[in-house]
Amino acid sequence: MNAPLTVELRLPEEQLHVLAALIARNVGKTRSKPYTVAEAAHRTGQSEKTIRRHIEAGRLSRIPHIHRTLIPPAALERYINGKHTE
């Protein structure tokens, strides 16, 4: 899983306010579009093969009854946070 990232920025006050406004606008936004296997792999830092193995093992949910393998955003968030589906 991804480790927390710590960054120190030294910005002029005006740029700091702009950055704070951009962050505030995006806090709490959730993705509604399902993830592809490649997107889930990128988001988790794992390989596509690993993501597919976790889907096959039932540790990660996918949208059923469609040809493509798509992962609901809530399922990927549970997976990332260690709350695997059984």
N, C-alpha and C positions, 0 to 999 in steps of 0.2 A: 504494500500500500504506500501511498505517497506520504512522505514525512513533512511536518510543518516547515514552512519557509520563513526565515527571518530576513528582512531587508531594512537597511538604514538608508533613508533618503535625506539629502540636504537640499531643500528647494526654497526659492523665494516664497514669501507668504502668499502672493497672488497665485502662484502655481500650486501651492499646497491646497488652497481653497478649491481650485478647479479639480484637482485630484480627489479631494474629499467628496465633492459633489458627484463625480463619476462613480466612485465606490458606493456612495449612499443610494444612487439610482439603481445599482445592480444587486444590492444586498436583498436577499429573500426571493430573488427571481429563481424560478425553477424551470427546467426544460420540459416541454411537453412532447417533443418529437422523439420517437424511439431511437436508440442507438444501434448502429450496425456493429457487427463483431469487431471490425477494425477500429471503430470509434471507441468501443468499450475497452479494447486492448490498449489503445493510446491513453485513455482516461485513467486506467488502473496501472499502467506501466507493465502490463503482462503481454505475452504473445497472443496472437489470434488462436493458436492451437490450445493454449491454456484456457482461454475463455470458452472455447467450444467444449473442452473436457469438463469444465465446471457446469455448463449447460446440460450436457449429457448425464452428469452425475446428480443433477437436480439441485446444485448449490447456487445456481443462477437461473432465474426465470427468463423465458422468452415468450413472445407473442405466439400463441398456438394457431394452427390451421392456416398458415400462409407459407408460401414457397421460400421466401427469404427468412433468414434468421435475424430477427429484430428483438431488442431488449428494452423493456419498458424503463423509463428513467427511474422510477421509484425502486424497481428491482435492482438496478445497478447501484443506486445509493445505499440500499440495504447491504448489498454485497460488499461495497467499499467500506462500510462502517462495521463490517464483521458480523452482520446479522443475516447470515446465509439462509436461503429458503430450504426447507426440508422436503 
